[in-house]
Amino acid sequence: MSEKEKENILEGLREIKEALRETRISIERLKESQKETDKKIKELTESQKKTDEQMKETDRKMRETDKRLKETDRRIKALTKAISELNGVWKNFSEKIVFDNIEDALKEVGFNVEYIIENVKKRIGSESIEIDILAGCENEVIVVEVKTTLKVEDVEDFIGKLKDKFLSFFPEYKGRYRVYGAVAGLKLQEGVDKFAIKNGLLVFKYKDKGEVEVLNPEGFKLRDFGQRKA
């Protein structure tokens, strides 16, 4: 074997040795990298577990909140129903007091009532009207609106009913009767009596012992909503 061949063999061995060394280094680095990857995977797994637990806890709290909201909604509906029923009782009580005393109250202001009707309801097509009390005589009719607590907006709505709806539903009164309006309440919002009187209405208020008081001053002029012809 020549010297040249020996040198080539030695060189080849050195290259193989270097390649093996670099391979070992690469393997060590790969092991370190794998350890780091394993560590991150473990941390991620732990983080995911915590996230899952937090989501479960959040879901539990949401279910509890939803349950509480449903219970609150149920209680609100029950309370609303109770209030509505109570308001209905008070409304019936108010109407009963006024109905039992309306004849005397109207006589006090000069009406000799021939008939009194309670809870008059009428429907034409899809439209309807409700009158709490209707009292009348030969050529006059008094439409009475009763509220537990009489407010300005109640008076405004009632005036609208007299102007825009009453004669459409009761054409028999048009041109032949004077149509007057009256409002009554167990309690009156401050200033509502003056507002109603200013708009030409009779005003009745509940007194002690079931009596009804007329609040209109002497000489008061009623507004005629009946468009009566002479």
C-alpha positions in Angstrom: 0.0 0.0 0.0 1.4 3.3 -1.0 1.7 6.3 1.3 -0.9 8.1 -0.6 -3.5 5.4 -0.1 -2.7 5.3 3.6 -3.2 9.0 3.9 -6.6 8.7 2.1 -7.7 6.0 4.5 -6.6 8.0 7.5 -8.4 11.1 6.1 -11.5 9.0 5.6 -11.3 7.7 9.2 -10.9 11.3 10.5 -14.0 12.4 8.5 -16.0 9.5 9.8 -14.9 10.3 13.3 -15.8 14.0 12.9 -19.2 13.0 11.4 -19.8 10.7 14.4 -18.9 13.5 16.8 -21.3 15.9 15.1 -24.0 13.3 15.1 -23.5 12.7 18.9 -23.8 16.5 19.4 -26.9 16.7 17.2 -28.4 13.8 19.2 -27.6 15.6 22.5 -29.2 18.8 21.2 -32.2 16.9 19.9 -32.5 15.3 23.4 -32.4 18.7 25.0 -34.9 20.0 22.5 -37.2 17.1 23.2 -36.9 17.7 26.9 -37.9 21.3 26.4 -40.8 20.2 24.1 -41.9 17.7 26.7 -41.8 20.4 29.3 -43.9 22.8 27.2 -46.3 20.0 26.4 -46.7 19.2 30.1 -47.2 22.9 30.9 -49.7 23.2 28.1 -51.5 20.2 29.4 -51.6 21.6 32.9 -52.8 24.9 31.5 -55.5 23.1 29.5 -56.6 21.3 32.6 -56.9 24.6 34.5 -58.8 26.1 31.6 -61.2 23.1 31.5 -61.8 23.4 35.2 -62.4 27.2 34.9 -64.8 26.5 32.0 -66.6 23.9 34.1 -66.8 26.4 37.0 -68.0 29.2 34.7 -70.6 26.8 33.2 -71.8 25.9 36.7 -72.1 29.5 37.7 -74.0 30.3 34.5 -76.5 27.5 35.2 -76.9 28.8 38.7 -77.4 32.3 37.4 -79.9 31.1 34.8 -81.8 29.3 37.5 -81.9 32.4 39.7 -83.0 34.5 36.8 -85.9 32.1 36.1 -86.9 32.1 39.7 -86.7 35.9 39.8 -88.8 36.1 36.6 -91.3 33.7 38.2 -91.6 35.9 41.3 -91.9 39.1 39.2 -94.7 37.5 37.2 -96.4 36.3 40.4 -96.0 39.8 41.9 -97.3 41.5 38.8 -100.3 39.2 38.8 -101.0 39.9 42.5 -100.7 43.7 41.9 -103.0 43.4 38.9 -105.6 41.5 40.9 -105.3 44.0 43.7 -105.7 46.9 41.3 -108.8 45.1 39.9 -110.2 44.7 43.4 -109.6 48.4 44.2 -111.1 49.4 40.8 -114.2 47.3 41.5 -114.4 48.8 45.0 -114.1 52.3 43.6 -116.7 51.7 41.0 -119.1 50.2 43.6 -118.7 53.2 45.9 -119.3 55.7 43.1 -122.2 53.7 41.6 -124.0 53.5 45.0 -123.6 57.2 45.5 -123.7 58.7 42.0 -127.4 59.4 42.0 -127.2 61.6 45.1 -124.0 63.3 43.8 -125.7 64.1 40.5 -128.8 65.4 42.2 -126.6 67.8 44.1 -125.5 69.4 40.9 -129.0 69.5 39.4 -129.5 66.2 37.6 -132.7 64.2 38.2 -131.3 60.8 37.0 -133.8 58.4 35.5 -131.4 55.5 34.9 -127.9 54.4 36.0 -126.0 51.6 34.2 -122.7 50.1 35.4 -119.9 48.6 33.2 -121.2 49.4 29.7 -119.2 47.7 27.0 -119.7 47.9 23.2 -117.8 46.6 20.2 -117.9 47.6 16.6 -115.7 45.5 14.4 -112.2 45.4 15.9 -112.8 48.6 18.0 -114.4 48.6 21.5 -115.3 51.0 24.3 -115.9 50.6 28.0 -117.9 53.0 30.1 -117.6 52.6 33.9 -121.0 54.3 34.7 -123.6 55.7 32.4 -126.4 57.9 33.9 -129.1 59.7 32.1 -132.4 61.5 32.1 -134.8 62.9 29.4 -132.2 64.7 27.2 -129.0 64.4 29.1 -126.5 61.7 29.6 -123.5 61.6 32.0 -120.5 59.4 31.2 -118.5 58.6 34.3 -114.9 57.4 34.4 -113.8 55.9 37.8 -110.2 55.4 38.9 -108.7 54.3 42.2 -106.1 57.1 41.9 -107.2 59.7 39.3 -104.4 61.2 37.3 -104.1 64.0 34.7 -103.4 61.5 32.0 -106.6 59.6 32.9 -108.6 62.8 32.4 -106.8 63.4 29.1 -107.6 59.9 27.9 -111.2 60.2 29.1 -111.7 63.5 27.2 -110.3 61.8 24.1 -112.8 59.0 24.6 -115.7 61.5 24.8 -114.6 63.5 21.8 -113.5 60.8 19.4 -115.3 57.6 20.4 -118.4 57.9 22.4 -120.8 59.2 19.8 -119.5 56.7 17.2 -120.4 53.8 19.5 -123.6 55.4 20.8 -125.0 57.4 17.8 -128.4 57.4 19.5 -127.2 60.2 21.7 -125.9 62.4 18.9 -127.9 65.6 18.2 -130.6 64.7 20.7 -128.8 64.6 24.0 -126.4 66.7 25.9 -123.4 64.5 26.7 -121.5 65.4 29.8 -118.4 63.8 31.4 -117.5 63.1 35.0 -114.4 61.7 36.6 -114.2 60.1 40.1 -111.4 58.7 42.3 -110.7 57.3 45.7 -107.6 59.4 45.6 -106.8 62.4 43.3 -103.4 63.3 42.0 -102.5 66.9 43.0 -104.0 69.4 40.6 -106.1 66.8 38.7 -109.4 68.3 40.0 -108.5 71.7 38.7 -107.5 70.3 35.3 -110.7 68.3 35.0 -112.9 71.2 36.0 -111.0 73.5 33.5 -112.0 71.0 30.8 -115.7 71.1 31.7 -115.9 67.8 33.6 -117.7 67.0 36.9 -115.3 65.8 39.5 -116.2 63.4 42.3 -114.0 62.2 45.2 -114.5 59.5 47.7 -115.1 60.7 51.3 -115.3 58.9 54.6 -118.1 56.5 55.3 -118.5 55.6 51.6 -119.8 59.1 50.5 -118.9 60.8 47.3 -118.1 64.5 47.3 -118.6 66.9 44.4 -115.6 69.2 43.9 -117.0 71.5 41.2 -117.7 75.1 42.4 -121.2 76.6 42.3 -122.1 78.1 39.0 -119.8 75.7 37.1 -120.6 75.2 33.4 -120.4 71.7 32.1 -119.0 71.0 28.6 -121.4 69.4 26.2 -119.7 66.6 24.2 -123.0 65.6 22.4 -123.1 68.3 19.7 -126.9 68.7 20.5 -129.0 70.6 18.0 -131.4 73.3 19.3 
